Amino acid sequence: MSGVNEIRSTFLDYFRKEGHEVVASSPLVPRNDPTLMFTNAGMVQFKNVFTGLEKRPYWRATTAQKSVRAGGKHNDLDNVGYTARHLTFFEMLGNFSFGDYSKERAIELAWNLITREFGLKKDKLLVTVYHTDDEAAGYWKKIAGFSDDRIIRIPTSDNFWAMGDTGPCGPCSEIFIDRGEHIWGGPPGSPEEDGDRFLEFWNLVFMQYEQVTKDERIDLPRPSIDTGMGLERMASILQGVESVFETDLFRHLIEAASSALGRGPDADTVGSFRVIADHLRSSCFLVADGVLPSNEGRGYVLRRIMRRAMRHAQLLGAGDPLMWRLVPALVREMGQAYPELVRGEQMITETLKLEETRFRKTLVRGLGLLSEATEKLGAGDMLDGETAFKLYDTYGFPLDLTQDALRQRNISVDLAGFTNAMEQQKAEARKSWAGSGEAATETVWFPVREKHGATEFLGYETEQAEGLIQALVRDGKIVDSAANGEAVAVVVNQTPFYGESGGQVGDTGVISGEGFSIEISDTQKKADGLFVHLGKVADGTVDTGATVELKVDHARRSRLRANHSATHLIHEALREVLGTHVAQKGSLVAPERLRFDISHNKPISPDEIEEVERMANEIVVQNSPVTTRLMSVDDAIAEGAMALFGEKYGDEVRVVSMGTGLHGARANRPYSVELCGGTHVRATGDIGLVRIVSDSAVAAGVRRIEALTGEAARKHLDEQDKRLKAVAAALKISPADVPARVEALLDERKKLEKELTEARKNLALGDRSPAGVPAENETIAGVGFLGKAVSGVAPKDLKPLADAGKKSLGSGVVVFVGAGEDNKASVVVGVTDDLTGRFSAVDLVRVASAALGGQGGGGRPDMAQAGGPDASRAEDAIAAVKAALEAA
């Protein structure tokens, strides 16, 4: 019963029998908590249940929660591979009570599990309690029969848990096992507590208080329980091994790595094998939950984990990408418990392989440069921060990899110097930006904001309003007035004009008053809430302090509304079709079309595009109301609103909901719920129609979707229909038969092109004598020579032509010059193998290239290719090669 999978099942089955609901692990990316980098404990998915914001149909729960601690406050990354117990990915087994049972029952359940089900010996166990928690100490005596010396009272925050500065909190009790005198270390609370002899494996948190203020704490009416047991630690205990890396799961992963590398771990390499096994787990699970490697946020942490593993693979002699080859081993070990690994195996494999392939050059170059920079350093020395920053900034070699590489040599990095070098670079960048003239334009808004406060936005309810001009800015300076024909920026106390933000472009329209009007071409947000209307005075003179009427371009705003609402529907449909890894990476909501960037590392198939479109239009046809509500960010997240990691939200947020789900978990629930400050249609039917027109790659792991709505979508479909009918008419077939006929024509074209290439090759070689030697064959300095300018031959076909020429000569040199687009030339030189000792094709092709007005060229001694800007000098190039042969 000591295998990892068996231990997990035993834990969950035990609590199921004790009346707990077995709840699936939540994703590693907290879907609706943008403040948390990764899920790092079992209670994360129950946070709103503990605080009372969410109700569930059960009062007791148990989970096996996948967790990551790498980046942010909880970061074990740098310790992995160097200690016996640190991991970036681990499983947290837990049982939870939401006001159903409290301290005594929690202790009783824990004790019965570890002694009866897991068979741990009482004389090897001890516990800690918070120093004032006499109640818990009493229950341990009563239930476990512990004497006072096995109940250690801890006065620090290690044994008191709090959700935050305010909210639920309470004392903890941790369970330890004594692993024997042969391991160094002392019991908790002793000077030697950091040793490995006494291992903590289960923490029981008794949520019995509410922290009201810094100085006030009251009893909760219904105390709750939150516990967490490290599965890997429990496995090491039950399997009788001293390190989590010696347990069955890690042993199998390390064996898979050993097999792929053709070598096993030894005293010098065991740390690298452990890093690879741990980082494989965290990388695969993060990708399965929608995180892709990038240079920011969660994606950056994933990239660090991946690249750290890749460096250790390189240390072990991996000549090719390794990590992706180990994915099947992980799926075999954990796929049954976590089916998302099975579903996402292909994407996980592709992502790992792509990242390692990209990073390999950087890794090899960076390690080489690091070796040069530290060749004179010894153990105990420090690498200067400026060099470490240069490796990072110029060569893309991350600081943590520099530290990790030097750690084995006991060389540290001057982190203060690194930070100073980075700050100096930023200062230079700021100085450069300030000198561009943009700074003055931006800073002018701050005194306006300070004097008048934020602009009141009225545009959710109306497109027309009255206001008072508070400021006019022309050429980056505040002015009192602006005359006819002058460009001006206008600040009004309140406005229906939407300022560009959240991907939605700013409104246009007209601001008018007595004797003047201003045509507004854009609206921007500046200085934390100031709406700035950019335009040109079309009539009269406008003065600060004037009363004005503001009127938004209604037709344009209507198209913007439809496009913005469509982005929400497409976003949700993409997550359903492609997977929950899809996250918004950027958007543009313009009146003509919408653009939506998402995290996804391969092209979206036509069938997937069609399904996304169908699902979005399914909600459009519903014509269901689009509702907006203002609420606290916590309430919004508790209700399932999608928030974006890294976005800053105020105390109050706007939640936009639309559509009714028809399938699966979303059936009869709002289809799309997002935090959004943009403008939207009143009902989904106002969108009219959604038509996706393109999918393209804009960066590694990022796809761009472009779409049309409403009348623009209908026009697009009409134009496509007209084109299809025109093609069908030209082919004298029905529109339905066009795809098959086009495919047949393409096949025929490919066949004809092949025949044409062969004919051109034969033509270029010229007529043959009975002996098979081309008519153009010459002898230059005793060497057979064939040189010819050819037309209609693509550059890629010149080498096969040269091969044929060499074969026909038997011994000699061939030169072919072809003309391409814009009169550019391509030249190839071939030298038969018996002559490569005398002549190099690379040297000769460079002579030819120079004659064509080019330079360079490359290849092998027997075949080389180059180019030049002037194809009219083809004969000169051939003559230059002849001259080079004669001079040799």
N, C-alpha and C positions, 0 to 999 in steps of 0.2 A: 504493500500500500504506500510505498515511499516515492513512487514516480511523481513528477510534477503534475501531470494531468490527473493522476489518481488523487493527489492531495487536494487539488482544486475541487474535484467532484465530491470528495468526502466532506469538505467544508460546506459547500452549498447544499448538499443533501441533508446534512445535519440540521442546518437552520431551516430548511424547508419543512422538515419533520417537526420543528419547534414553532411552526406557524408563521414563518417569514416568507414573503413574496420574493422569489428569485428574479432579480431585475438585471437585464443585460447591461454590460459595460457601456457607459456613454463614450462618445468619440474623444480622442485626444485633444481635438480642437473644441473648446467649449462653444457650442453653436451660438449661444446668446449671451456671452459674457466677454466683451471686448477688453476687459481689464486684466484678464488672465491669459498668460502665454499658452500654457498647456494644462490639461487636466493632470493634477499631481496627487490626488487623493480620492478615495471612494465617496467622500461626502459632497464633492463638487456638484454632482448632478442633483443632490437633494438640498442644496443651499436654500432655495426658495421654500422648500417644504419646512425646513427647520425654522425659518423666519416667519412662516405663516402666510407668505404671499401665494403659495401654491397648495392645492389640496390634491391628494391622490387616493385611490380607492383601497389603500392598505395602510396599516399603522406600523407594520414591521417589514423590513426588507433586508436582503442579503445580496451581495454582488462580488464578482471578481472584476475589479476595475483596472484596465490598462492605464498606466501612468508614465509620464516622462518628467524627469528633472534634469533639464539642461538649458541654461539661459535664465536670466532674471534672478529673483531672490533665491529660488531653489535650483542650484546648479551643481551637479555632481560630475560634470563632463571631464574636468581635468584630473579627477581622482581615478577614473575608470582605467583598469589595467595595472594600477599600482597598489591597490588594496584588495582585501579578500571579499569585500561586501558591497562596494560602491557600483551602481549601475545607472545608466541614463534611462533605460526602460525597465519597468518592473510591474508586477501585478500586485495590487492591494486587495486582499480578501477582507471583507467587512460585514458586520451586521449592524442594523440601525433600528432604533425605536423612535417614533415620532409621538412622544407623549404616552406611549402604551406601557412600557415598563422602565424601571430606572436602575439604580446602582446595584442593588442586591441581586436582581435577576440577571443583569449583565455579567456580573462576576461569576454567578453560578453557571451560566451557559458557557462562559469561556473555560472555566475550570473542568467541567465535564467533557468538553471537546478535547482539550489537550491531554487529559489524563486517561479518559476512557477510549476515545476514538483514535487519538494519535499515540497513546501509550507512553507519554513522557513520565519520568519518575519524579515523584514529589520532592525527593531529597536533592534533585538537581535544579529545582526551580526557586525563584525568589521574585518579589514584586517591589515596585516603588509606589508611593502615594504622595499627594501633595501634603506638605507638613502640617496643615491644619485640618486635614480630612480624616477625622477620627472615625467617621461613619464607614468609609471604605476600608480602613484598617480593621475595624471590627468585623466587617463582612468577610474579609480574607481569613481572619482567625476562625470565624464560625464555619465557613464553607470549605476552606482548604486545610484548616488545622495548623496554619503557620504560627510559629512563635514570633515574638517581636523582632528578633534578630534577622528574620527573613522578610520583614516588612520595612523597607527603608523609606524614611520620610525625606522628601526633597523640597527645599524652600524656594527653588528658582522657577522661572517661567517654563522650564522643560516639562514640568508637571502641572501646568495650568494653561488651558487652551482658550483662545478668544478668536471670534470671527473677524473682529476689527476693533476700532476704538470704542464702539458701542455695539450692542446686540448680544446674542446668546454667547455664553462662556461657561467655563466650569473646570474643575480639577480633573487630572488624568491619573490613571494607574497603568504602569507599564510592566509587562511580564518578561523576565529574563531567564536564561538557562546558563548554568555553569558548565562550560565545556571541558573543564579539567585543568589540573595544575600544570600540565605540560605546555599550556598556552599562557603567554604573559598577559597580565591585566588584573585589575581589581574590581570590586563591585561598584555599582553606581553610587556616586557621591564621594568616592575615595579618590586620592591623588592619582591612582592608576586606572581610573575608569575608562580612559580612551583606549586601553588595550582590548584584545579580541576574546579574552577568556569568557567574560560575561556578555552574552549576546541578547539584545532586546529584540523580540520578535512579534509582540502584540501590544498595541496601545489602546486602552479603553478610555474614552472621553465621556465624562458625565456632565452633560449640558443642563445645569440646574439653576443657573443665574442669568440675569440680564443686566449688562453694563449700561446704565442709563446715562450717566455722565462720567467724567474722569474719576470723580470721588464717590459716586453712588452706584451701588449694586443691589439688585433686589432678586428675590426668589422667582423663578418661572412657575406659573401655575401648573404646567405639565412638563416636567423634566424629560429630556430626551437622551438618547445614547448614540454615539458615533464611534465605531471601533475600526482599527486597521491593522491587519497582519500581513507582513511581507511574505508572499508565497515562496520566493526564492530562498529567503532565510529559513523558513520552515522546512523547505526541501533539504537544505544543507544539514539541518539538525536531524531530521528523520533518516537521512542517508548516511549520517555519520562522517561527513566530510567537513573540512575546515574552511572551505571557500565556496561561495555560490557558483563559482566557475567549474567546480568539480561535480556538480549535480548532473543528473542524467540529461536534461535538456541542453545545457551548455556543453557537456561532453560530446553530444552528438553533433552540435554545430561546429565545434572545434575539429572533430573528426572529418566533417565535410570540407572544412578549410584546408586541413592537412592533406586530404586526398587531392584537392584541386591544385595545391601548391607542390605536391610531391615531397613533402617533408613534414615532420611532426614537431611539436613544441619541445624545447629544452630549457634549461635554466635561463639562457640569455634571451629566448624568443617567446616564452610563455606569456609575457605581458602583451605582446603584439597580437597573439592569437586571441587573448581575452578581449582586447579592444575590438577586434573585428567581429567576434561573436556578439558582444553587447551592442555595438553600433549597427550591426545588421538588423537586430530586432527593432531598435528605435527608428531607424531609417525606413524599414518596410512598413511598420505600423503607422508612421506619420504620413507616408505617401498614401497608404490605404485610406486614411482619414482626410485626404484632400490637401495635404501640405506638399508643395513642390519647392525644390531648391531655388533660392533667389538671393538678392543682396539686402533684403530688409525683413524685419519682423520674424515670424515663425519660419519662413523660408530660409532666412539667413542662419538660424540655429540648425535647421536640418542640413544645410550645406556644410556647416562647420563639423557636424557629426559625421557626415559622409566623407568629407575630405580628411578628417583625422583617421578614419578607418582606412582610407586609400593610402595614406602615408605609411601606415603600419603594414599594409599589404606590400607596398613597394620595398619596405625594409626586409620583408620575408622573401623577396626575390620574384614577386609577381611581375611577369613581363607584359601581361595583358590585363585588361579589366577583370577583377576577381569577384567583387561583391555580388554582381547580378547572377553569377553562377551558383551562389549559395542560397538563393531565394527558395528553390524547391525543398531544400533541407528544412528551412524554417517553416514552410507551409506544411510539411509532413509532421513536424513537431507540434504546431500550434493551430493549424488550419481547422481542426474539428471544433476547438473551443472558440475560435474567432473566424467565422466564415468570410469576413471581409478580406482576409488574406487570400482566400481561394478566389473570390470574385475579382480581386484587384491584382492577381499575380502577374498578368501580362503588363499592366501599366507600371507596377513596381519594378519589374525586371527592366523595362525600357528606360525608366527614369534613372535607375542606378547605373546602367550601362552608359547612357548618354552623359551623365554627370562625370563619371570616371574617365571617359574618353576625352572630354573637354579639359579636365583638370590635369591630365597626365603631363602635358608639356609644361604647364606652370609648375607642377610639383618637381619635375626633374630639373628644370632651370633654377627654381628657387632653392632647392637643396644644394645645387652646385654653387650658387652664389653665397649661400650661407656657409658652406664649407670653406670657401675662399676667405670670407670675412672673419672666420673664427679659427683659422688654422694656427694662429699664434696664441690662442687662448687655452687655458687649462682649467682643471677642476677648481671651482671657487671663484673664477673670474666672471666678469659681466660684459655682455655685448652692449655697446652703446645704443641708445634709443634712436639716434638719427639713422643708423644703418638698418635697424629693425623697421623703421618707418619707410625707408627707401625700398626695402624688400616688399613691403605692403603696398605702398603707393605706386611705385614704378613697375613692379613685376607681378603684382597681384598675389603675393604670398602672405597669407593671413598671420597676424601676430600670434594667435594661439598655437599655430603649427610651428612657428619659430621657437616658442617656449617649449613645446612638447619635444621638438627635435633636440634641443639643447639640454633638456632635463636629464637625459641619460648620461650626458657628459658632465653633469653638475655645474652647468654654466647658466647663469640667470640673465635676464634682460632688464635694462634700465627703463622701467615703465614710465617714470617721470620724464625722462628724455624723449621717449616715444610720444607721450602726450604733448610735450612742448613742441615737438616737430609738427604734430598734427595741427595744433592751435596756430602755429606760425603760418602754415599753409592756408588755413581758414582765414586768417587775418589778411593775407595777401589777396585772397579771393574777394574778400569784402571790400578791400581797397580798390581792386580792379572794378568791381561792380559800382562802387560809389562814383568812380571816375567816369562811368558811362553816361551819366546824366539822368539815369532812372531814379536814383536815390532822391533827388530833389523833388521829382514829381510825386513820389510816394509819401514822403514825410510831410508834405503840405497838408495832408488830410488829418494829421493828428491834432493840431490846434483846433480845427473845425469840430472834430469829434469831441474834444475836451470842452469846447464852449457850448455846443448845442446838444450833445448826447447822440445816441443812436437814432437812425431813421425808423419811424414806425411803418411797417410793411402792411399794406391793406390788400395786396393782390390775390389773396386766397378767396376773398369774397367779392371783389369788384375789379373792373378794368378801367374805371374812371373815378377820379377824386379831385378835390380841391386841396391846395397846399400853399405854403409860404416859403419863398426862396430864402434860404439861410446863408448860402455862400455861392459865389461864382469864381471859377478858377480858369485862367487862360495862360497858356505857356508856362505852366507850373507855378503860377503866382496867383494869390487871392486878389481879385479886382472888384470894384464897385459896380461895374456895368459891362455889357458886351453889345456891340453894334451889329447891324445887318451884315451878314457874310462872314462873321467871325466864329471860329470854333471855340466852344466853351464847355466846361464841365459844371453841372448844376447840382446843388444839394438842396433838398426840400425837406420840410419837417416830417412829411408823411407821403407815401407814394404807393400806387398800385403796380409800379414797374418792378419786375423781378430782377434782382442783381445776380449776375453769373455766379453759380456755385453748384456743387454736387453734380457736375457734368452738364447742367442745363445752361445754355447761353442766355445772356441778358435780353430783356425786352427792348423793343423799339416802339416808336409812336411820336406823339406831339405834346409839348408843354406850351401852353399859350396864356396870355394875359391881355390886359388892356393895351392895344397898340403894338403887340409883338407876338411872335411865335417862334418856337425852337423845334427843329426836327431832330428827334433823338435816334441815334444810330446804334447805341449800345448802352447797357446799364451794368455797372460793376459794383462789387462790394469792397470797401476799403476800411482800414482802421477799426476793425472789430465792430461792424454793424452800421457803417455809414454807406448809404446807397448813393452812388455817383452816376448821374445821367450825362452821357457824352453826346454832344450834338453840335449843330450849327444854327446860328440865328438866321431864320428864313425871312423875317420881316420885323422892322422896327428896332428898338433898343430895349434891352432887358436890364433891370436894376435889382440889386440885392434888396430884399424886403418886400418884393412885389408879390401880390396874391395871384396864384396861377391855377389853371385847370390842367390836369394830367390825364392823358388818354392813351391807353395802350393799343397797339395795332392788334385788333381782335382776331383777324384771320390768322396772323402769324402765331399769336399766343395759342389759338386752338390747335394748330399743328404741333406746337411744342408740347401741349398737354397730352395729346394722343401719343406722341413719340416717347415721352417720359413714362407714361403708364405702360406702354408696350415694353420698355426695358425691364420693368418689374416682372411682367408675365414671361418674357424670354428668359430672364435670370432663373426664375423658378423652374421653368420647363427644362432648361439646360441642366440644372441640378438633378432633375428626375431622370433625364435621358442619359447623361454622361456620368453622373455620380455626384456624391456630396463633396468631392474634392473641388468642385467648381466654385470659385469665389471671384467676386468682381475685382478687377485690377485697374479699372478706369472706364470712363464713359464719356460720350459726347451726345447731348440731346440738342439737336438743331432743328429748325423748322422743316428743312428739306428731308432729313433722314436721321437715323440714330446709329450710334456706334457703341459697341459694348465689348470691352476687353475682359477675358476670363482666364483663370488658371487651368490649363489643359495642355498636355505636351505632345499631342499629335493631331493631324488634320481631322476635322469632323466629317464623317462620311455623309454622302447624299441622303441615305436613309435616315441618319440621325437628324440632319437638318430638317428633313420632311416631318419627322415626328415632333421636333421642337415647335415647328410652325403649326402643326395640327393642334398640339396641346394649347398653344397660345390663342389660336383662333377659336378653340372650343370655349375658352373663357370669354372671349369677345362676344361670341354668339349668345352667351348667357344674358348679356346686357345687365349684369348685376351691379348694384350701386358700389361706388368707390367711397369708402368711409375714411375720414381722418379724425384722429383723436389726439388730444394733448394729455400727457401723463408723465410721471416720473420715469427716469430711465430704468429703474429697477422694476417698476410695474410693467413697463413695455417689454422688457426682456422676459419677465415671468410669464407674460402672455404669449411668448413665442416670436416676438418681432425679431427679424434678422438684423444684427448689428455688425459693423465691419471692424475687424481688429485694427487698432491704430487710429481710428477716428475719435475725435474728441466730441463728447456730447455734454450739453448743459444739464442742469437739474431737471429741466422740462424738455421733453422731446415730442416730435410729431410722428405719429404712427399711421401709416397708410396701408389699408387692407383692401383687397379686391378679389372678386371671384369666389366660387365655391368649388372645392375639390370634389371630384367625382370618383376617384379611384384610391384604393389602398388606404394608407394611414391618413390621407388628407380628405377622405370622403366626408362630405357634409361639414367640413371645416373651411375657414378662409384659405383660399388657394395661395395667395401671396400676402405676407405681412412684413413690412420693412420700416425701419426708421428713415424718414425722408423729409426734406424741407422743400422739395420742388412742387411745381403746380401739376395737377392731374385732372383727367376727365371726370365728369360726374357719374358716369356709368360706363362699364367696359365696352358697351356697344358703340360708344362715341369714337372708339379707336377705328372702327370701320373694318379694317383688315390688316393683318400682319404678314409681311412678305420679307423673308430673309434673302438678301441678294448676294452675299459673299461671306466667306470664311477664309482668313489668312493668318499667317504667323507674323507677329510684330516683335517678339523677343523669345528667348529660350523659355519654353513652358508657358507661353502666353499666346492665346488665339484672339483674333479680332472678328467679331460678328458685326455685319452692317445690315440694316433692315429699313424697310419703308412701311408706312402705315397709310390708311385712308385712301384719298384720291391718288396720292403718289404711288401707292401699291397697286391700285387698279390700273393706272396708266402703264406701269411697268409690265403687268400681266398682259395688257392689250398689245403693247409693243412686242412682247415675246410671241404672242399669238400671231401677230401679223408677220413677223419674221419666219415663224414656223410654216405658215401657209405659203409664204413666198418661196421658201426652199422646196416645199412639197410641189408647188406648181412648176418650178424649174426642173424638178426631177420627174415630173409627170406621174406622181404617186399621191396617195392620201397622206395627210399629216401623221396618221398613226403609224405609217410605214417608214417615216423618215429615219428614226434611230438605226434600224436594221440596214437601210440602204447606205447611210453614212458610214457605218462600220464596214460594209462590204467595199465601199469606195476607198476607204483608208487602207484596207488590206491590199487592194489593187494598186494604189499609189505606192505603197511600200515595196511591192514586188517590182513595179516599173522603175522606181528609183534605184533599186539594186541592179537591175539590168542596165540602166543608164550609166551608173558608176562604172560597171564592168566595161561598157562600150567606150567610155571616155578614157579609161585606163589603157585599153588596147590602142585607141587612137593616139594617145600620148606617146606610147612606145614606138609608134610608127610602123611602116610596112617592114616585113621581115624577108630577109634573103633565105634561100634554101637552107642555109646553115642555122637559121633562127636568130641571126644577129640584127638588131635594129639598124635601119638605114643611116641614122644619125651617129652611129658609133664612130668614134675617132680614137686615135692613139696620141696621148700627150706625154712626152718624156718617157715613152715606153710603157705607159699605163693606159689601159682601156678607159675610155671616157664617154659618157652619155649625158648631154645637157640639153634641156628643153624648157621653154616657157609654155605653159599650158593654160587653157581657159576652161571654165565650167567645172573645175575640180575643187571641191571643198578642202580647206586646210587639213581636216582630219583624214582625208583620203590620199594626201601626198605621200605619207609613209608607206602605205601598202603599194603605191605606185613605185616608190623607190626600191622596195623589196623586190618587186617584179623586175625592175630594171637591173638590179644587181644579179638576179638569177639569170637573166638573159645574157649579161656580159660574161658571167663566170668569174672574171677577175677584173676589177677596175673601180672607178668612182662615178657615181651618178649624181646629177643636180636637176631638180625640178623646181621651177618658180611658178606660183599660181597667183592670179589676181583675185582679190576679194572685194568687199564693199568699200566704197569711197576711195577706189584706186589703191587700196592698201595691199601689200604683197606678203605672201608667205613662201618661204623657201625651205627645202629639205635637201640634205646631202647624205648619201649613203656610200660607205666604203666596204668592199668585200673583206671578209675575215683575213685573207692572206696578206692584205695590205695595211691593216690597222697598226702594224709596227712602224710603218713609214709615214702614214697620213692619219690624222685624227679628223673625223667628221665634224667634231665640235669646232676645231680651229678653222676648217674650211667654211662652215656655215656662217661663222662670224665675219669672214672675209666677204661672203656674199651679202650678208645683212648690211654691212657698211656701204656696199655699193648701192643698196636700195634705200640708203638714207637712214638706216636703223642702227642699232648697236646691241651687242650681246647675242644670246642664243645658247642653247644647251642640249644635252642628250648624252649619248654614249659614243665611244670611238668609232663604232660602225654605223651609227645613225643619229643625226642631230637635226633640229628644226629651229628656225628663227623667223623674223618678220621685218618689214620695213614700210615706210609711209608712201613709197613711190613705185608702183608696179610697172610704170612705163620704162623703168631702168632694168627690166628683167634680163635683157641680153648683156647689159653691163655686169650684172651679178654673175652670170655664167662665165663671162670672159675673165672676171676677177678670180674665180676658182681655177680656171685654166692657167692663169698666170702664176697662181700660188703653187700649182703642181709643177710647173716648169722651173720655178725658183727653188723647189725643194731639193 
